[in-house]
Amino acid sequence: MQILKIIFILFEVLVLFNILIFVHELGHFLAARWRGLKIDRFSIWFGKPIWKTTLNGVEYCLGSIPAGGYVALPQMAPMDAIEGGSPGDKPREKLPEISALDKIIVAFAGPLFSFLLAVVFALIVTWIGRPVTESETTTLIGDVEKDGPADKAGLQPGDEIVEIDGKPITKWLGFGQSVLWRIISSESNHVTIKFRRDGQTLSREVPTVVQKTKPWQRAGHPQILVNPAITPVIGNVASNSPAALAGLKRMDEVLEVNGQKLFHPGGLADYMEAHPEAKTLRLRTRRVDRERHSTNEFVALVTPQVPTTSTNGQPRVGIGWDLSGGLMTIARPGVEEQIRTSVEAMFNTFSALFSRKTKVKAQHMGGAVKILNIYYILFKSEHGWQQAIWFSVIMNVNLALLNLLPLPVLDGGHITLALVEAVRRKPVNIRFLQILQTSCAVLIIGFMLYIMFYDVQDLSWPFGKKPEQPVEMKFSPPPTLTTPAPQ
């Protein structure tokens, strides 16, 4: 059943990924039909065809390299370096010339269709909603790594981050006004964090650190070693453990320990380490009955014990936390908001990429392998299709904008060449176009392989390295109380 599940997820990924490619190329195809251009081939993916058929003079095929697609239009700029030849191709000079306007319309139609598909997906997201976790939307610090930069600067769990480097903060994850992005795109080796604590607004200068990686791995991002605040939700309870004996169950939310509020699952272990004298823990707990739509709060008295599997002799309570991001809500962002956020994400990425002061480099970009891997991760989640459709809004906006870059081989390159042709009032030299397109194609394919080299190292199980499973905590069964026999 697990193998069948993986196969089904892969099928879902391929279907959705190819819808993005198909709709983009369909835009070129329909525009070419409308303007009366000669169409040689409609291909999904590049490389040598693994399947093909001819219908009404057009060859339809599926390539062997899953990295995009194309419509072969010999009256446009030559694309032989990627498309390859076709036995039925006519030499460009034997075909009637087309106007610069025709070239612009056909080239622009692909990005336009990608953008329209993004709008369609955005409408679906507005209708069905998108799951959002606390870890994405919060601005509260939940966990501070001991002796890390933030800890040394005096930041604490529960601090509400307001600004970073003078720029407002509205969320933790994502691009734009997020904690994560402000730190990653910082142009200095430190960040100035303004935060609220107990009604006061404070400010701290926190140095950033970059995790060291091996030479063949992606360079790490700047970080200050803090995690967002999320409600501690129990993922599992070890049998015979103190937590089990206290009546705690999976999905219970632990809100406080001995009167101290918990902002992160790691807060319980931090409290136990800081208060070794606390022999009994009073855990204020909330239990939600989702079938009856009722909530019950209670106090569980837990006495930590040393597990039989312990290697350091530290007492534990036998709780395994759900680390999926805290409580989940369903957001219904509007179409305009989704499109605007996607466009801003693209511009923020390129702004940081071309800045000499940030540590964002070309190797941090993701290619087809990375995209497929993200889709695989999303489809594995409980709300897979909702998450995947939301991500497809971003992907289609990215596909539209990237293809409009004025680079040969891309749609924007075709538009640029057509504008040059319109100004010169004659086509660009065919030999020059062939050299230009081939050179650019080699560079782009080389860059794709460069990105793929890093992408394959981030693959999720079952494609990459199987994640290490945590050692299961085991506790001795409680002693059995017996009544002495009467004498």
KEBAMI-412850 format. One record per residue (C-alpha): residue in one letter; y, x, z; residue number from 1. Coordinates in steps of 0.5 Angstrom, whole numbers, plus 500, padded with zeros to 3 digits. Layout:
<rs>
R r north east  up   k
R A     Y    X   Z NUM
...
</rs>
This chain:
<rs>
R r north east  up   k
R M   500  500 500   1
R Q   505  506 501   2
R I   503  509 495   3
R L   505  502 491   4
R K   511  501 495   5
R I   514  508 493   6
R I   512  506 486   7
R F   516  500 486   8
R I   522  503 489   9
R L   522  508 483  10
R F   521  502 478  11
R E   527  499 481  12
R V   531  506 481  13
R L   529  507 474  14
R V   531  500 472  15
R L   538  500 475  16
R F   540  507 473  17
R N   538  505 466  18
R I   542  499 466  19
R L   548  503 467  20
R I   547  508 461  21
R F   545  502 457  22
R V   551  498 458  23
R H   555  504 457  24
R E   552  506 450  25
R L   552  498 448  26
R G   559  498 448  27
R H   559  504 443  28
R F   554  500 439  29
R L   558  494 439  30
R A   564  497 437  31
R A   561  501 432  32
R R   558  494 429  33
R W   565  491 429  34
R R   569  496 426  35
R G   563  497 420  36
R L   561  504 422  37
R K   554  507 420  38
R I   549  507 426  39
R D   544  512 426  40
R R   541  512 433  41
R F   541  508 439  42
R S   538  513 445  43
R I   537  512 452  44
R W   536  519 455  45
R F   537  526 451  46
R G   532  530 448  47
R K   526  529 444  48
R P   524  522 443  49
R I   518  520 447  50
R W   518  513 444  51
R K   522  510 438  52
R T   522  505 433  53
R T   527  503 427  54
R L   530  496 426  55
R N   535  494 421  56
R G   536  502 419  57
R V   538  504 426  58
R E   533  508 430  59
R Y   532  506 437  60
R C   529  511 442  61
R L   528  513 449  62
R G   529  521 450  63
R S   525  526 455  64
R I   531  528 459  65
R P   533  523 464  66
R A   541  525 464  67
R G   545  519 460  68
R G   544  516 453  69
R Y   548  516 446  70
R V   549  512 440  71
R A   549  517 434  72
R L   555  515 429  73
R P   555  521 424  74
R Q   562  518 422  75
R M   565  520 429  76
R A   565  528 431  77
R P   559  531 430  78
R M   554  531 436  79
R D   548  535 433  80
R A   547  539 439  81
R I   545  534 444  82
R E   543  528 439  83
R G   539  532 434  84
R G   538  531 427  85
R S   534  525 424  86
R P   531  525 418  87
R G   535  519 415  88
R D   542  522 417  89
R K   547  522 411  90
R P   551  528 411  91
R R   558  527 414  92
R E   562  528 407  93
R K   558  523 403  94
R L   560  517 408  95
R P   566  514 408  96
R E   572  516 412  97
R I   574  512 418  98
R S   581  511 421  99
R A   583  514 427 100
R L   584  508 430 101
R D   576  506 429 102
R K   574  512 432 103
R I   579  511 439 104
R I   576  504 439 105
R V   569  506 439 106
R A   570  512 444 107
R F   574  507 449 108
R A   569  502 448 109
R G   563  505 452 110
R P   568  507 458 111
R L   571  500 458 112
R F   564  497 458 113
R S   562  501 464 114
R F   568  499 468 115
R L   567  491 466 116
R L   560  492 469 117
R A   563  495 475 118
R V   567  489 476 119
R V   561  484 475 120
R F   557  488 480 121
R A   563  488 485 122
R L   563  480 484 123
R I   556  480 486 124
R V   557  484 492 125
R T   563  480 494 126
R W   558  474 493 127
R I   552  477 497 128
R G   555  482 501 129
R R   554  489 503 130
R P   551  491 510 131
R V   556  496 514 132
R T   554  500 520 133
R E   558  502 526 134
R S   558  509 524 135
R E   562  507 517 136
R T   567  503 520 137
R T   569  506 527 138
R T   574  511 529 139
R L   571  512 536 140
R I   568  519 538 141
R G   561  517 540 142
R D   558  524 541 143
R V   561  531 542 144
R E   556  537 541 145
R K   556  542 547 146
R D   560  548 546 147
R G   562  546 539 148
R P   570  546 537 149
R A   571  539 539 150
R D   568  540 546 151
R K   572  546 547 152
R A   579  543 544 153
R G   578  537 550 154
R L   575  531 545 155
R Q   571  527 549 156
R P   566  521 547 157
R G   571  514 547 158
R D   577  518 544 159
R E   580  514 538 160
R I   582  518 533 161
R V   588  516 530 162
R E   591  521 525 163
R I   588  528 522 164
R D   593  533 520 165
R G   598  527 520 166
R K   594  523 515 167
R P   592  516 518 168
R I   585  514 520 169
R T   582  508 518 170
R K   574  509 518 171
R W   569  515 520 172
R L   565  515 513 173
R G   567  515 506 174
R F   573  518 502 175
R G   580  517 503 176
R Q   582  515 510 177
R S   576  517 514 178
R V   574  522 519 179
R L   569  525 515 180
R W   573  526 508 181
R R   580  529 512 182
R I   576  534 515 183
R I   572  536 509 184
R S   578  536 505 185
R S   582  540 510 186
R E   586  546 507 187
R S   586  550 513 188
R N   581  553 518 189
R H   583  548 523 190
R V   585  540 524 191
R T   590  537 528 192
R I   587  531 531 193
R K   591  525 534 194
R F   587  520 538 195
R R   588  515 544 196
R R   585  516 551 197
R D   586  511 556 198
R G   592  508 553 199
R Q   595  515 552 200
R T   596  518 545 201
R L   594  526 545 202
R S   594  531 540 203
R R   589  537 539 204
R E   588  543 534 205
R V   581  544 533 206
R P   578  549 529 207
R T   573  548 524 208
R V   566  551 523 209
R V   562  551 516 210
R Q   554  551 517 211
R K   551  557 514 212
R T   546  556 509 213
R K   542  561 504 214
R P   544  564 498 215
R W   541  559 494 216
R Q   543  552 498 217
R R   549  549 497 218
R A   555  551 502 219
R G   556  547 508 220
R H   562  543 509 221
R P   567  544 515 222
R Q   566  540 521 223
R I   568  540 528 224
R L   561  538 531 225
R V   562  530 533 226
R N   559  524 531 227
R P   561  517 531 228
R A   561  512 536 229
R I   555  507 535 230
R T   551  502 540 231
R P   545  505 543 232
R V   539  501 540 233
R I   532  502 542 234
R G   528  504 536 235
R N   521  505 540 236
R V   519  505 547 237
R A   513  510 549 238
R S   507  506 553 239
R N   507  508 560 240
R S   514  510 560 241
R P   519  509 565 242
R A   523  505 560 243
R A   517  501 559 244
R L   515  499 566 245
R A   523  497 567 246
R G   522  492 561 247
R L   526  495 556 248
R K   524  493 549 249
R R   525  495 542 250
R M   532  493 539 251
R D   535  492 546 252
R E   542  495 546 253
R V   543  500 552 254
R L   551  499 554 255
R E   552  503 560 256
R V   548  508 565 257
R N   550  508 572 258
R G   557  504 570 259
R Q   559  509 565 260
R K   559  506 558 261
R L   555  509 553 262
R F   558  511 546 263
R H   552  514 543 264
R P   545  514 544 265
R G   545  522 546 266
R G   550  519 551 267
R L   544  518 556 268
R A   541  525 555 269
R D   548  528 557 270
R Y   549  523 563 271
R M   542  525 565 272
R E   543  533 564 273
R A   550  532 568 274
R H   547  528 574 275
R P   540  531 575 276
R E   541  528 582 277
R A   541  521 579 278
R K   534  519 581 279
R T   534  512 579 280
R L   538  510 573 281
R R   542  503 572 282
R L   542  501 565 283
R R   546  495 563 284
R T   542  492 557 285
R R   543  487 552 286
R R   538  483 549 287
R V   539  479 543 288
R D   534  473 541 289
R R   536  473 533 290
R E   531  467 532 291
R R   535  463 538 292
R H   541  466 537 293
R S   542  467 544 294
R T   544  474 548 295
R N   542  476 555 296
R E   545  482 559 297
R F   541  485 565 298
R V   540  491 569 299
R A   534  495 568 300
R L   532  500 573 301
R V   529  506 570 302
R T   526  512 574 303
R P   526  518 570 304
R Q   519  522 569 305
R V   517  528 566 306
R P   512  527 560 307
R T   505  530 560 308
R T   507  532 553 309
R S   514  536 556 310
R T   514  543 554 311
R N   521  544 559 312
R G   519  540 565 313
R Q   525  536 564 314
R P   525  528 566 315
R R   525  523 561 316
R V   525  515 560 317
R G   521  514 554 318
R I   526  511 549 319
R G   526  513 542 320
R W   533  511 539 321
R D   534  507 532 322
R L   539  512 529 323
R S   540  508 523 324
R G   548  508 524 325
R G   548  502 530 326
R L   549  495 529 327
R M   550  492 522 328
R T   555  487 519 329
R I   555  484 512 330
R A   562  486 509 331
R R   565  482 503 332
R P   570  486 500 333
R G   574  483 494 334
R V   573  486 487 335
R E   580  489 487 336
R E   579  493 493 337
R Q   572  495 491 338
R I   575  498 484 339
R R   581  501 488 340
R T   576  505 493 341
R S   572  507 487 342
R V   578  510 483 343
R E   581  513 489 344
R A   574  517 491 345
R M   574  520 484 346
R F   581  522 484 347
R N   580  525 492 348
R T   574  529 489 349
R F   578  532 484 350
R S   584  533 488 351
R A   580  537 493 352
R L   575  540 488 353
R F   581  543 484 354
R S   585  545 490 355
R R   584  553 492 356
R K   585  551 499 357
R T   579  547 501 358
R K   572  549 501 359
R V   570  543 496 360
R K   567  547 490 361
R A   563  545 484 362
R Q   556  546 487 363
R H   558  540 492 364
R M   558  535 486 365
R G   552  531 484 366
R G   548  530 478 367
R A   543  525 475 368
R V   538  528 480 369
R K   542  526 486 370
R I   544  519 483 371
R L   537  518 483 372
R N   535  520 490 373
R I   541  516 493 374
R Y   538  510 489 375
R Y   531  512 492 376
R I   534  512 499 377
R L   538  506 498 378
R F   532  502 496 379
R K   528  504 502 380
R S   533  501 507 381
R E   532  494 509 382
R H   538  491 505 383
R G   536  496 499 384
R W   539  491 493 385
R Q   545  490 496 386
R Q   546  497 498 387
R A   544  499 491 388
R I   549  494 487 389
R W   555  496 492 390
R F   553  503 490 391
R S   553  501 482 392
R V   560  499 483 393
R I   562  506 485 394
R M   557  509 479 395
R N   560  505 474 396
R V   567  507 475 397
R N   565  514 476 398
R L   562  514 469 399
R A   568  510 466 400
R L   573  515 468 401
R L   569  522 467 402
R N   567  520 460 403
R L   575  519 459 404
R L   576  526 461 405
R P   579  530 454 406
R L   573  534 453 407
R P   569  535 447 408
R V   562  531 447 409
R L   565  526 452 410
R D   569  520 450 411
R G   575  522 452 412
R G   574  528 447 413
R H   573  523 441 414
R I   579  520 443 415
R T   583  526 443 416
R L   581  529 437 417
R A   582  522 434 418
R L   589  522 436 419
R V   590  529 433 420
R E   587  527 427 421
R A   593  521 427 422
R V   598  526 428 423
R R   596  531 423 424
R R   594  525 418 425
R K   588  528 416 426
R P   581  529 419 427
R V   580  536 423 428
R N   576  541 420 429
R I   568  539 420 430
R R   566  546 421 431
R F   571  547 427 432
R L   569  541 430 433
R Q   561  543 430 434
R I   563  549 433 435
R L   567  546 438 436
R Q   562  540 440 437
R T   556  545 440 438
R S   560  550 445 439
R C   562  544 449 440
R A   555  541 449 441
R V   552  548 451 442
R L   557  549 457 443
R I   556  542 460 444
R I   548  542 459 445
R G   549  549 463 446
R F   553  545 468 447
R M   548  540 469 448
R L   543  545 470 449
R Y   547  548 475 450
R I   548  542 479 451
R M   541  540 478 452
R F   539  546 481 453
R Y   542  544 488 454
R D   540  537 487 455
R V   533  538 487 456
R Q   533  541 494 457
R D   536  535 497 458
R L   531  530 494 459
R S   528  525 499 460
R W   521  525 501 461
R P   516  524 497 462
R F   519  528 492 463
R G   522  533 497 464
R K   519  537 503 465
R K   516  532 508 466
R P   521  531 514 467
R E   518  533 521 468
R Q   516  528 525 469
R P   518  528 533 470
R V   513  529 538 471
R E   511  523 541 472
R M   513  522 549 473
R K   507  521 553 474
R F   507  519 560 475
R S   501  518 565 476
R P   499  511 567 477
R P   502  508 573 478
R P   498  509 580 479
R T   494  502 581 480
R L   495  499 588 481
R T   488  497 591 482
R T   487  493 598 483
R P   483  496 603 484
R A   476  493 604 485
R P   476  489 611 486
R Q   472  493 616 487
</rs>
